């Protein structure tokens, strides 16, 4: 049977200022973009792509209530605190959601939701 979906490839965050977004996400993920144009900035993060796009003229900012994407971390508390130190604000603090699995969500400086997940039961392939 042919696979129609190959798994998560790209999470795109809309920002009003791509240069400021690039600077913040470079520090947040400790990674330089592999693709850097005024219309799109792409980062390779653990085999997946985090993309930044500018808001189009008249486009509403998605912010909270939009799609939530969770990025895997090895140390939930340390990463949560590090993002807060970079200017993120809490959306919800780290919490256990069953077994050893922990999740948390912060808002980036543009109110995009940035989810964190510690899940030693899930092995990315």
Steps between C-alpha positions, in 0.01 A plus 500: 500500500635842402566738789325832454652670802866476588485680835561854616734693272446870566346721765453861386474793737376838374688805624453870424878553472695214338841639600397522868341156477816355347712648779272369776460148357874477429559555872203289615604192300873577497502445123566716196248494216583286198270710278484875549290722274274798579192286423604189699763391750549126553679321785580128514415387852554133584404379152200734465457851367399805696400774256440871553279699265403866515136586555342603170340845474170488686559143621387428855764360728418137591649505852329302778221275385679402180680172438725386783832341411706327768878484467676217682734587785718293732475728805157663525567737788833624364364567149182664631702735720750571221223607260351725768843658547505577126173694520236231459202520735322209670188359338497203733774373726653152475251234602478125502248361251538132588788269582834673446363738234525873569375791289518880524418788268651847477410794280776642283533881487226504229251284694561183298463190714822301533437160657760289679467129564711253694388152393751219554236249381498638143800429281528722192604316185 
